[in-house]
Amino acid sequence: MHCSGVAAKPGAYISIYFASMTAKRVLISIDARLLARIDQECARNGFKRSTYLAQLAERELQAASGPGATPTARAALAALDTLLSSATS
């Protein structure tokens, strides 16, 4: 999957997918207050609700499988943080 990003407004960043992405319609239920917050964020940054929700889901899924996802990786990253903080002190 190829992706790129564009700023909708200064400081906002959204992913745009090309080629292998096929969009599917889904029906989900969301608390009305949460939906209002989502819509406010979309209006503030100038992008569509679907784009924003897809971006959030992608970020969450990458975090679950990205650097630091396993206990061993988290321990190694913590050790590096400790090493680097003591080196700069």
HELIX and SHEET records of a PDB file:
HELIX    1   1 ALA A   32  ASN A   45  1                                  14    
HELIX    2   2 ARG A   49  SER A   65  1                                  17    
HELIX    3   3 PRO A   71  THR A   88  1                                  18    
SHEET    1   A 2 HIS A   2  VAL A   6  0                                        
SHEET    2   A 2 ILE A  14  PHE A  18 -1                                        
END                                                                             
